[in-house]
Amino acid sequence: MELGKKIKELRAEKNWSQEMLAERAYVSRQTVSNWETEKNYPDVHSLLILSDIFGVSLDELIKGDVDTMKETIKNEEGKRLKRLEVIAVIEMLALMFGVTLIVDKGGEIGRMIGLFLAGVLSVIIIMDFHKIENIKRDNDVQTYREVVAFMNGETLDDIEKEKEAAKRVSEKKKILIFLVCYLSAAAVIALIKFVFFH
C-alpha cells in the first residue's frame, strides 16, 4: 500500500504533526500513526475527509492502492481461511467416524485411544474455528471493499447494504460454529458413556 506514505508526505508538506492532522480528521493521533505505518487503512469517510483536508482528489490520494486493495480481498489470508475451514471439516469427520470406528473395533485399548483422540480432536477443532474467527476479525477487508465500491461509483447506501448482508452471513457462521462445538462435545460425552458404561 502506498497510502501511508502519501498521507505522511502530504502531512509533511503542510508542516503538520500527527496530532494536528488527527484533530482536523476527527481521529486520534494513534489512528494517524497507524495509517502512516500501514497498520490499518482509513475507512471511506476518513478518506473523503483526508482528500478534503489535503486538497487532493480521492483518486490522487489512493492512486496505486485500488489494485492492491482488490488483491488484498483475495489475499493469502483468504486462502488460509479456506484451508482452515476444510481442515476443520475433515477433523470433524475424523471425530465422528474415525474415532467411533477405533472405539468400536479396537477393544479396550481402542476405547482408551478413541477417548484420547476424541478429546484431542475436539480441542483442535475448537482452536481451528477460533483461528478462523481471528482471521476474519484481523483482516477487516470491509474497509477495502468500501473503497473499491466507492471507486466503482457505488453509493454509500449500497456499501452499507452490503455490510449489513455480510453481518447476517457472519451471524449464521457463528451459529454454525456453536453447533459444531456443541456436536463435538456431545460426541465426546457419548464416547465417554460408551467406554465407561457399555
mmCIF file of the C-alpha atoms, coordinates in Angstrom:
data_MODEL
# 
_entry.id   MODEL 
# 
loop_
_atom_site.group_PDB 
_atom_site.id 
_atom_site.type_symbol 
_atom_site.label_atom_id 
_atom_site.label_alt_id 
_atom_site.label_comp_id 
_atom_site.label_asym_id 
_atom_site.label_entity_id 
_atom_site.label_seq_id 
_atom_site.pdbx_PDB_ins_code 
_atom_site.Cartn_x 
_atom_site.Cartn_y 
_atom_site.Cartn_z 
_atom_site.occupancy 
_atom_site.B_iso_or_equiv 
_atom_site.pdbx_formal_charge 
_atom_site.auth_seq_id 
_atom_site.auth_comp_id 
_atom_site.auth_asym_id 
_atom_site.auth_atom_id 
_atom_site.pdbx_PDB_model_num 
ATOM 1   C CA . MET A 1 1   ? 0.000   0.000   0.000  1.00 0.00 ? 1   MET A CA 1 
ATOM 2   C CA . GLU A 1 2   ? 1.185   3.490   -0.822 1.00 0.00 ? 2   GLU A CA 1 
ATOM 3   C CA . LEU A 1 3   ? -1.458  5.449   1.063  1.00 0.00 ? 3   LEU A CA 1 
ATOM 4   C CA . GLY A 1 4   ? 0.504   5.530   4.326  1.00 0.00 ? 4   GLY A CA 1 
ATOM 5   C CA . LYS A 1 5   ? 3.456   7.172   2.583  1.00 0.00 ? 5   LYS A CA 1 
ATOM 6   C CA . LYS A 1 6   ? 1.120   9.555   0.766  1.00 0.00 ? 6   LYS A CA 1 
ATOM 7   C CA . ILE A 1 7   ? -0.570  10.681  3.986  1.00 0.00 ? 7   ILE A CA 1 
ATOM 8   C CA . LYS A 1 8   ? 2.813   11.218  5.649  1.00 0.00 ? 8   LYS A CA 1 
ATOM 9   C CA . GLU A 1 9   ? 4.100   13.121  2.619  1.00 0.00 ? 9   GLU A CA 1 
ATOM 10  C CA . LEU A 1 10  ? 1.033   15.389  2.412  1.00 0.00 ? 10  LEU A CA 1 
ATOM 11  C CA . ARG A 1 11  ? 1.142   15.986  6.173  1.00 0.00 ? 11  ARG A CA 1 
ATOM 12  C CA . ALA A 1 12  ? 4.825   16.939  5.950  1.00 0.00 ? 12  ALA A CA 1 
ATOM 13  C CA . GLU A 1 13  ? 4.089   19.371  3.092  1.00 0.00 ? 13  GLU A CA 1 
ATOM 14  C CA . LYS A 1 14  ? 1.660   21.191  5.390  1.00 0.00 ? 14  LYS A CA 1 
ATOM 15  C CA . ASN A 1 15  ? 4.166   21.059  8.300  1.00 0.00 ? 15  ASN A CA 1 
ATOM 16  C CA . TRP A 1 16  ? 1.568   19.366  10.481 1.00 0.00 ? 16  TRP A CA 1 
ATOM 17  C CA . SER A 1 17  ? 2.265   16.971  13.308 1.00 0.00 ? 17  SER A CA 1 
ATOM 18  C CA . GLN A 1 18  ? 0.276   13.765  13.572 1.00 0.00 ? 18  GLN A CA 1 
ATOM 19  C CA . GLU A 1 19  ? -1.727  15.420  16.339 1.00 0.00 ? 19  GLU A CA 1 
ATOM 20  C CA . MET A 1 20  ? -2.635  18.359  14.084 1.00 0.00 ? 20  MET A CA 1 
ATOM 21  C CA . LEU A 1 21  ? -3.798  16.064  11.285 1.00 0.00 ? 21  LEU A CA 1 
ATOM 22  C CA . ALA A 1 22  ? -5.696  13.895  13.768 1.00 0.00 ? 22  ALA A CA 1 
ATOM 23  C CA . GLU A 1 23  ? -7.556  16.945  15.054 1.00 0.00 ? 23  GLU A CA 1 
ATOM 24  C CA . ARG A 1 24  ? -8.546  18.030  11.535 1.00 0.00 ? 24  ARG A CA 1 
ATOM 25  C CA . ALA A 1 25  ? -9.559  14.487  10.515 1.00 0.00 ? 25  ALA A CA 1 
ATOM 26  C CA . TYR A 1 26  ? -11.545 13.866  13.731 1.00 0.00 ? 26  TYR A CA 1 
ATOM 27  C CA . VAL A 1 27  ? -9.472  10.838  14.715 1.00 0.00 ? 27  VAL A CA 1 
ATOM 28  C CA . SER A 1 28  ? -6.825  10.062  17.334 1.00 0.00 ? 28  SER A CA 1 
ATOM 29  C CA . ARG A 1 29  ? -3.108  10.619  16.810 1.00 0.00 ? 29  ARG A CA 1 
ATOM 30  C CA . GLN A 1 30  ? -2.658  6.845   17.119 1.00 0.00 ? 30  GLN A CA 1 
ATOM 31  C CA . THR A 1 31  ? -5.055  6.348   14.212 1.00 0.00 ? 31  THR A CA 1 
ATOM 32  C CA . VAL A 1 32  ? -2.981  8.702   12.042 1.00 0.00 ? 32  VAL A CA 1 
ATOM 33  C CA . SER A 1 33  ? 0.151   6.832   13.113 1.00 0.00 ? 33  SER A CA 1 
ATOM 34  C CA . ASN A 1 34  ? -1.487  3.507   12.191 1.00 0.00 ? 34  ASN A CA 1 
ATOM 35  C CA . TRP A 1 35  ? -2.423  4.887   8.765  1.00 0.00 ? 35  TRP A CA 1 
ATOM 36  C CA . GLU A 1 36  ? 1.097   6.116   8.124  1.00 0.00 ? 36  GLU A CA 1 
ATOM 37  C CA . THR A 1 37  ? 2.725   2.875   9.260  1.00 0.00 ? 37  THR A CA 1 
ATOM 38  C CA . GLU A 1 38  ? 0.104   0.929   7.298  1.00 0.00 ? 38  GLU A CA 1 
ATOM 39  C CA . LYS A 1 39  ? -1.126  -0.972  10.344 1.00 0.00 ? 39  LYS A CA 1 
ATOM 40  C CA . ASN A 1 40  ? -4.648  -0.210  9.186  1.00 0.00 ? 40  ASN A CA 1 
ATOM 41  C CA . TYR A 1 41  ? -6.425  1.597   6.368  1.00 0.00 ? 41  TYR A CA 1 
ATOM 42  C CA . PRO A 1 42  ? -8.744  4.596   6.635  1.00 0.00 ? 42  PRO A CA 1 
ATOM 43  C CA . ASP A 1 43  ? -12.428 3.946   6.024  1.00 0.00 ? 43  ASP A CA 1 
ATOM 44  C CA . VAL A 1 44  ? -14.286 5.705   3.199  1.00 0.00 ? 44  VAL A CA 1 
ATOM 45  C CA . HIS A 1 45  ? -15.404 8.613   5.378  1.00 0.00 ? 45  HIS A CA 1 
ATOM 46  C CA . SER A 1 46  ? -11.850 9.228   6.596  1.00 0.00 ? 46  SER A CA 1 
ATOM 47  C CA . LEU A 1 47  ? -10.548 9.059   3.021  1.00 0.00 ? 47  LEU A CA 1 
ATOM 48  C CA . LEU A 1 48  ? -13.051 11.714  1.980  1.00 0.00 ? 48  LEU A CA 1 
ATOM 49  C CA . ILE A 1 49  ? -12.024 13.910  4.908  1.00 0.00 ? 49  ILE A CA 1 
ATOM 50  C CA . LEU A 1 50  ? -8.315  13.440  4.125  1.00 0.00 ? 50  LEU A CA 1 
ATOM 51  C CA . SER A 1 51  ? -8.944  14.258  0.477  1.00 0.00 ? 51  SER A CA 1 
ATOM 52  C CA . ASP A 1 52  ? -10.674 17.491  1.505  1.00 0.00 ? 52  ASP A CA 1 
ATOM 53  C CA . ILE A 1 53  ? -8.078  18.418  4.153  1.00 0.00 ? 53  ILE A CA 1 
ATOM 54  C CA . PHE A 1 54  ? -5.143  17.975  1.784  1.00 0.00 ? 54  PHE A CA 1 
ATOM 55  C CA . GLY A 1 55  ? -6.947  19.491  -1.214 1.00 0.00 ? 55  GLY A CA 1 
ATOM 56  C CA . VAL A 1 56  ? -6.340  16.484  -3.458 1.00 0.00 ? 56  VAL A CA 1 
ATOM 57  C CA . SER A 1 57  ? -8.749  14.252  -5.315 1.00 0.00 ? 57  SER A CA 1 
ATOM 58  C CA . LEU A 1 58  ? -9.612  10.890  -3.828 1.00 0.00 ? 58  LEU A CA 1 
ATOM 59  C CA . ASP A 1 59  ? -8.116  9.283   -6.913 1.00 0.00 ? 59  ASP A CA 1 
ATOM 60  C CA . GLU A 1 60  ? -4.815  11.110  -6.337 1.00 0.00 ? 60  GLU A CA 1 
ATOM 61  C CA . LEU A 1 61  ? -4.836  10.215  -2.646 1.00 0.00 ? 61  LEU A CA 1 
ATOM 62  C CA . ILE A 1 62  ? -5.210  6.488   -3.128 1.00 0.00 ? 62  ILE A CA 1 
ATOM 63  C CA . LYS A 1 63  ? -3.545  6.238   -6.533 1.00 0.00 ? 63  LYS A CA 1 
ATOM 64  C CA . GLY A 1 64  ? -1.974  2.815   -6.899 1.00 0.00 ? 64  GLY A CA 1 
ATOM 65  C CA . ASP A 1 65  ? -3.780  1.373   -3.901 1.00 0.00 ? 65  ASP A CA 1 
ATOM 66  C CA . VAL A 1 66  ? -7.064  0.352   -5.565 1.00 0.00 ? 66  VAL A CA 1 
ATOM 67  C CA . ASP A 1 67  ? -5.500  -2.563  -7.480 1.00 0.00 ? 67  ASP A CA 1 
ATOM 68  C CA . THR A 1 68  ? -3.645  -3.579  -4.331 1.00 0.00 ? 68  THR A CA 1 
ATOM 69  C CA . MET A 1 69  ? -6.928  -3.443  -2.413 1.00 0.00 ? 69  MET A CA 1 
ATOM 70  C CA . LYS A 1 70  ? -8.597  -5.709  -4.948 1.00 0.00 ? 70  LYS A CA 1 
ATOM 71  C CA . GLU A 1 71  ? -5.772  -8.177  -4.456 1.00 0.00 ? 71  GLU A CA 1 
ATOM 72  C CA . THR A 1 72  ? -5.997  -7.829  -0.673 1.00 0.00 ? 72  THR A CA 1 
ATOM 73  C CA . ILE A 1 73  ? -9.587  -9.030  -0.837 1.00 0.00 ? 73  ILE A CA 1 
ATOM 74  C CA . LYS A 1 74  ? -8.251  -12.297 -2.333 1.00 0.00 ? 74  LYS A CA 1 
ATOM 75  C CA . ASN A 1 75  ? -5.001  -12.406 -0.352 1.00 0.00 ? 75  ASN A CA 1 
ATOM 76  C CA . GLU A 1 76  ? -3.121  -15.183 1.392  1.00 0.00 ? 76  GLU A CA 1 
ATOM 77  C CA . GLU A 1 77  ? -5.264  -14.814 4.499  1.00 0.00 ? 77  GLU A CA 1 
ATOM 78  C CA . GLY A 1 78  ? -8.302  -15.666 2.381  1.00 0.00 ? 78  GLY A CA 1 
ATOM 79  C CA . LYS A 1 79  ? -6.574  -18.825 1.186  1.00 0.00 ? 79  LYS A CA 1 
ATOM 80  C CA . ARG A 1 80  ? -5.552  -19.633 4.757  1.00 0.00 ? 80  ARG A CA 1 
ATOM 81  C CA . LEU A 1 81  ? -9.145  -19.130 5.890  1.00 0.00 ? 81  LEU A CA 1 
ATOM 82  C CA . LYS A 1 82  ? -10.471 -21.562 3.279  1.00 0.00 ? 82  LYS A CA 1 
ATOM 83  C CA . ARG A 1 83  ? -7.742  -24.071 4.142  1.00 0.00 ? 83  ARG A CA 1 
ATOM 84  C CA . LEU A 1 84  ? -8.642  -23.896 7.841  1.00 0.00 ? 84  LEU A CA 1 
ATOM 85  C CA . GLU A 1 85  ? -12.330 -24.391 7.071  1.00 0.00 ? 85  GLU A CA 1 
ATOM 86  C CA . VAL A 1 86  ? -11.568 -27.530 5.018  1.00 0.00 ? 86  VAL A CA 1 
ATOM 87  C CA . ILE A 1 87  ? -9.237  -28.863 7.732  1.00 0.00 ? 87  ILE A CA 1 
ATOM 88  C CA . ALA A 1 88  ? -11.905 -28.278 10.396 1.00 0.00 ? 88  ALA A CA 1 
ATOM 89  C CA . VAL A 1 89  ? -14.476 -30.241 8.372  1.00 0.00 ? 89  VAL A CA 1 
ATOM 90  C CA . ILE A 1 90  ? -12.006 -33.108 7.898  1.00 0.00 ? 90  ILE A CA 1 
ATOM 91  C CA . GLU A 1 91  ? -11.266 -33.100 11.635 1.00 0.00 ? 91  GLU A CA 1 
ATOM 92  C CA . MET A 1 92  ? -14.987 -33.239 12.434 1.00 0.00 ? 92  MET A CA 1 
ATOM 93  C CA . LEU A 1 93  ? -15.429 -36.184 10.086 1.00 0.00 ? 93  LEU A CA 1 
ATOM 94  C CA . ALA A 1 94  ? -12.438 -37.909 11.713 1.00 0.00 ? 94  ALA A CA 1 
ATOM 95  C CA . LEU A 1 95  ? -14.010 -37.266 15.105 1.00 0.00 ? 95  LEU A CA 1 
ATOM 96  C CA . MET A 1 96  ? -17.389 -38.618 14.114 1.00 0.00 ? 96  MET A CA 1 
ATOM 97  C CA . PHE A 1 97  ? -16.368 -41.634 12.043 1.00 0.00 ? 97  PHE A CA 1 
ATOM 98  C CA . GLY A 1 98  ? -12.705 -42.445 12.661 1.00 0.00 ? 98  GLY A CA 1 
ATOM 99  C CA . VAL A 1 99  ? -12.849 -42.290 16.437 1.00 0.00 ? 99  VAL A CA 1 
ATOM 100 C CA . THR A 1 100 ? -16.117 -44.243 16.509 1.00 0.00 ? 100 THR A CA 1 
ATOM 101 C CA . LEU A 1 101 ? -14.554 -46.962 14.372 1.00 0.00 ? 101 LEU A CA 1 
ATOM 102 C CA . ILE A 1 102 ? -11.461 -47.154 16.609 1.00 0.00 ? 102 ILE A CA 1 
ATOM 103 C CA . VAL A 1 103 ? -13.636 -47.402 19.725 1.00 0.00 ? 103 VAL A CA 1 
ATOM 104 C CA . ASP A 1 104 ? -15.974 -49.955 18.178 1.00 0.00 ? 104 ASP A CA 1 
ATOM 105 C CA . LYS A 1 105 ? -13.337 -52.252 16.682 1.00 0.00 ? 105 LYS A CA 1 
ATOM 106 C CA . GLY A 1 106 ? -10.352 -51.685 18.939 1.00 0.00 ? 106 GLY A CA 1 
ATOM 107 C CA . GLY A 1 107 ? -11.411 -53.410 22.111 1.00 0.00 ? 107 GLY A CA 1 
ATOM 108 C CA . GLU A 1 108 ? -10.350 -51.980 25.472 1.00 0.00 ? 108 GLU A CA 1 
ATOM 109 C CA . ILE A 1 109 ? -7.173  -50.363 24.067 1.00 0.00 ? 109 ILE A CA 1 
ATOM 110 C CA . GLY A 1 110 ? -9.204  -48.946 21.153 1.00 0.00 ? 110 GLY A CA 1 
ATOM 111 C CA . ARG A 1 111 ? -11.649 -47.390 23.616 1.00 0.00 ? 111 ARG A CA 1 
ATOM 112 C CA . MET A 1 112 ? -8.837  -45.680 25.509 1.00 0.00 ? 112 MET A CA 1 
ATOM 113 C CA . ILE A 1 113 ? -7.155  -44.480 22.304 1.00 0.00 ? 113 ILE A CA 1 
ATOM 114 C CA . GLY A 1 114 ? -10.523 -43.395 20.891 1.00 0.00 ? 114 GLY A CA 1 
ATOM 115 C CA . LEU A 1 115 ? -11.362 -41.426 24.031 1.00 0.00 ? 115 LEU A CA 1 
ATOM 116 C CA . PHE A 1 116 ? -7.984  -39.707 23.922 1.00 0.00 ? 116 PHE A CA 1 
ATOM 117 C CA . LEU A 1 117 ? -8.330  -38.925 20.188 1.00 0.00 ? 117 LEU A CA 1 
ATOM 118 C CA . ALA A 1 118 ? -11.861 -37.603 20.696 1.00 0.00 ? 118 ALA A CA 1 
ATOM 119 C CA . GLY A 1 119 ? -10.635 -35.155 23.308 1.00 0.00 ? 119 GLY A CA 1 
ATOM 120 C CA . VAL A 1 120 ? -7.640  -34.065 21.220 1.00 0.00 ? 120 VAL A CA 1 
ATOM 121 C CA . LEU A 1 121 ? -9.689  -33.655 18.031 1.00 0.00 ? 121 LEU A CA 1 
ATOM 122 C CA . SER A 1 122 ? -12.366 -31.680 19.872 1.00 0.00 ? 122 SER A CA 1 
ATOM 123 C CA . VAL A 1 123 ? -9.777  -29.245 21.207 1.00 0.00 ? 123 VAL A CA 1 
ATOM 124 C CA . ILE A 1 124 ? -8.109  -28.932 17.779 1.00 0.00 ? 124 ILE A CA 1 
ATOM 125 C CA . ILE A 1 125 ? -11.463 -28.284 16.085 1.00 0.00 ? 125 ILE A CA 1 
ATOM 126 C CA . ILE A 1 126 ? -12.337 -25.554 18.570 1.00 0.00 ? 126 ILE A CA 1 
ATOM 127 C CA . MET A 1 127 ? -8.878  -24.000 18.111 1.00 0.00 ? 127 MET A CA 1 
ATOM 128 C CA . ASP A 1 128 ? -9.268  -24.062 14.309 1.00 0.00 ? 128 ASP A CA 1 
ATOM 129 C CA . PHE A 1 129 ? -12.631 -22.321 14.491 1.00 0.00 ? 129 PHE A CA 1 
ATOM 130 C CA . HIS A 1 130 ? -11.097 -19.771 16.842 1.00 0.00 ? 130 HIS A CA 1 
ATOM 131 C CA . LYS A 1 131 ? -8.313  -19.142 14.280 1.00 0.00 ? 131 LYS A CA 1 
ATOM 132 C CA . ILE A 1 132 ? -10.935 -18.744 11.551 1.00 0.00 ? 132 ILE A CA 1 
ATOM 133 C CA . GLU A 1 133 ? -12.759 -16.083 13.560 1.00 0.00 ? 133 GLU A CA 1 
ATOM 134 C CA . ASN A 1 134 ? -9.473  -14.295 14.332 1.00 0.00 ? 134 ASN A CA 1 
ATOM 135 C CA . ILE A 1 135 ? -8.571  -14.166 10.635 1.00 0.00 ? 135 ILE A CA 1 
ATOM 136 C CA . LYS A 1 136 ? -11.969 -12.688 9.846  1.00 0.00 ? 136 LYS A CA 1 
ATOM 137 C CA . ARG A 1 137 ? -11.603 -10.108 12.599 1.00 0.00 ? 137 ARG A CA 1 
ATOM 138 C CA . ASP A 1 138 ? -7.962  -9.209  11.934 1.00 0.00 ? 138 ASP A CA 1 
ATOM 139 C CA . ASN A 1 139 ? -8.363  -8.846  8.169  1.00 0.00 ? 139 ASN A CA 1 
ATOM 140 C CA . ASP A 1 140 ? -11.140 -6.330  8.040  1.00 0.00 ? 140 ASP A CA 1 
ATOM 141 C CA . VAL A 1 141 ? -11.336 -6.152  4.292  1.00 0.00 ? 141 VAL A CA 1 
ATOM 142 C CA . GLN A 1 142 ? -14.673 -4.401  4.594  1.00 0.00 ? 142 GLN A CA 1 
ATOM 143 C CA . THR A 1 143 ? -12.951 -1.007  4.513  1.00 0.00 ? 143 THR A CA 1 
ATOM 144 C CA . TYR A 1 144 ? -11.044 -2.046  1.389  1.00 0.00 ? 144 TYR A CA 1 
ATOM 145 C CA . ARG A 1 145 ? -14.283 -3.204  -0.170 1.00 0.00 ? 145 ARG A CA 1 
ATOM 146 C CA . GLU A 1 146 ? -15.868 0.111   0.712  1.00 0.00 ? 146 GLU A CA 1 
ATOM 147 C CA . VAL A 1 147 ? -13.092 1.983   -1.082 1.00 0.00 ? 147 VAL A CA 1 
ATOM 148 C CA . VAL A 1 148 ? -13.223 -0.301  -4.132 1.00 0.00 ? 148 VAL A CA 1 
ATOM 149 C CA . ALA A 1 149 ? -17.011 0.067   -4.244 1.00 0.00 ? 149 ALA A CA 1 
ATOM 150 C CA . PHE A 1 150 ? -16.699 3.820   -3.886 1.00 0.00 ? 150 PHE A CA 1 
ATOM 151 C CA . MET A 1 151 ? -14.145 3.974   -6.692 1.00 0.00 ? 151 MET A CA 1 
ATOM 152 C CA . ASN A 1 152 ? -16.539 1.923   -8.842 1.00 0.00 ? 152 ASN A CA 1 
ATOM 153 C CA . GLY A 1 153 ? -19.191 4.604   -8.372 1.00 0.00 ? 153 GLY A CA 1 
ATOM 154 C CA . GLU A 1 154 ? -21.398 2.796   -5.881 1.00 0.00 ? 154 GLU A CA 1 
ATOM 155 C CA . THR A 1 155 ? -23.164 4.909   -3.303 1.00 0.00 ? 155 THR A CA 1 
ATOM 156 C CA . LEU A 1 156 ? -22.540 4.661   0.429  1.00 0.00 ? 156 LEU A CA 1 
ATOM 157 C CA . ASP A 1 157 ? -26.088 3.271   0.762  1.00 0.00 ? 157 ASP A CA 1 
ATOM 158 C CA . ASP A 1 158 ? -25.081 0.338   -1.476 1.00 0.00 ? 158 ASP A CA 1 
ATOM 159 C CA . ILE A 1 159 ? -21.962 -0.175  0.629  1.00 0.00 ? 159 ILE A CA 1 
ATOM 160 C CA . GLU A 1 160 ? -23.976 -0.079  3.871  1.00 0.00 ? 160 GLU A CA 1 
ATOM 161 C CA . LYS A 1 161 ? -26.456 -2.629  2.472  1.00 0.00 ? 161 LYS A CA 1 
ATOM 162 C CA . GLU A 1 162 ? -23.555 -4.916  1.576  1.00 0.00 ? 162 GLU A CA 1 
ATOM 163 C CA . LYS A 1 163 ? -22.127 -4.540  5.102  1.00 0.00 ? 163 LYS A CA 1 
ATOM 164 C CA . GLU A 1 164 ? -25.469 -5.479  6.635  1.00 0.00 ? 164 GLU A CA 1 
ATOM 165 C CA . ALA A 1 165 ? -25.688 -8.554  4.397  1.00 0.00 ? 165 ALA A CA 1 
ATOM 166 C CA . ALA A 1 166 ? -22.159 -9.521  5.475  1.00 0.00 ? 166 ALA A CA 1 
ATOM 167 C CA . LYS A 1 167 ? -23.173 -9.177  9.142  1.00 0.00 ? 167 LYS A CA 1 
ATOM 168 C CA . ARG A 1 168 ? -26.071 -11.577 8.616  1.00 0.00 ? 168 ARG A CA 1 
ATOM 169 C CA . VAL A 1 169 ? -23.758 -14.111 6.999  1.00 0.00 ? 169 VAL A CA 1 
ATOM 170 C CA . SER A 1 170 ? -21.320 -13.686 9.898  1.00 0.00 ? 170 SER A CA 1 
ATOM 171 C CA . GLU A 1 171 ? -24.100 -14.356 12.416 1.00 0.00 ? 171 GLU A CA 1 
ATOM 172 C CA . LYS A 1 172 ? -25.052 -17.547 10.568 1.00 0.00 ? 172 LYS A CA 1 
ATOM 173 C CA . LYS A 1 173 ? -21.426 -18.688 10.701 1.00 0.00 ? 173 LYS A CA 1 
ATOM 174 C CA . LYS A 1 174 ? -21.292 -18.034 14.454 1.00 0.00 ? 174 LYS A CA 1 
ATOM 175 C CA . ILE A 1 175 ? -24.376 -20.210 14.913 1.00 0.00 ? 175 ILE A CA 1 
ATOM 176 C CA . LEU A 1 176 ? -22.742 -22.923 12.800 1.00 0.00 ? 176 LEU A CA 1 
ATOM 177 C CA . ILE A 1 177 ? -19.565 -22.754 14.904 1.00 0.00 ? 177 ILE A CA 1 
ATOM 178 C CA . PHE A 1 178 ? -21.655 -23.063 18.074 1.00 0.00 ? 178 PHE A CA 1 
ATOM 179 C CA . LEU A 1 179 ? -23.442 -26.098 16.649 1.00 0.00 ? 179 LEU A CA 1 
ATOM 180 C CA . VAL A 1 180 ? -20.154 -27.714 15.635 1.00 0.00 ? 180 VAL A CA 1 
ATOM 181 C CA . CYS A 1 181 ? -18.699 -27.176 19.108 1.00 0.00 ? 181 CYS A CA 1 
ATOM 182 C CA . TYR A 1 182 ? -21.908 -28.488 20.682 1.00 0.00 ? 182 TYR A CA 1 
ATOM 183 C CA . LEU A 1 183 ? -21.924 -31.589 18.473 1.00 0.00 ? 183 LEU A CA 1 
ATOM 184 C CA . SER A 1 184 ? -18.217 -32.194 19.163 1.00 0.00 ? 184 SER A CA 1 
ATOM 185 C CA . ALA A 1 185 ? -18.843 -32.007 22.902 1.00 0.00 ? 185 ALA A CA 1 
ATOM 186 C CA . ALA A 1 186 ? -21.853 -34.298 22.528 1.00 0.00 ? 186 ALA A CA 1 
ATOM 187 C CA . ALA A 1 187 ? -19.719 -36.807 20.599 1.00 0.00 ? 187 ALA A CA 1 
ATOM 188 C CA . VAL A 1 188 ? -17.076 -36.800 23.352 1.00 0.00 ? 188 VAL A CA 1 
ATOM 189 C CA . ILE A 1 189 ? -19.720 -37.267 26.054 1.00 0.00 ? 189 ILE A CA 1 
ATOM 190 C CA . ALA A 1 190 ? -21.333 -40.096 24.074 1.00 0.00 ? 190 ALA A CA 1 
ATOM 191 C CA . LEU A 1 191 ? -17.937 -41.714 23.648 1.00 0.00 ? 191 LEU A CA 1 
ATOM 192 C CA . ILE A 1 192 ? -17.201 -41.455 27.374 1.00 0.00 ? 192 ILE A CA 1 
ATOM 193 C CA . LYS A 1 193 ? -20.586 -43.025 28.190 1.00 0.00 ? 193 LYS A CA 1 
ATOM 194 C CA . PHE A 1 194 ? -19.938 -45.769 25.669 1.00 0.00 ? 194 PHE A CA 1 
ATOM 195 C CA . VAL A 1 195 ? -16.476 -46.525 27.053 1.00 0.00 ? 195 VAL A CA 1 
ATOM 196 C CA . PHE A 1 196 ? -17.351 -46.476 30.738 1.00 0.00 ? 196 PHE A CA 1 
ATOM 197 C CA . PHE A 1 197 ? -20.992 -47.535 30.771 1.00 0.00 ? 197 PHE A CA 1 
ATOM 198 C CA . HIS A 1 198 ? -21.192 -50.028 27.902 1.00 0.00 ? 198 HIS A CA 1 
# 
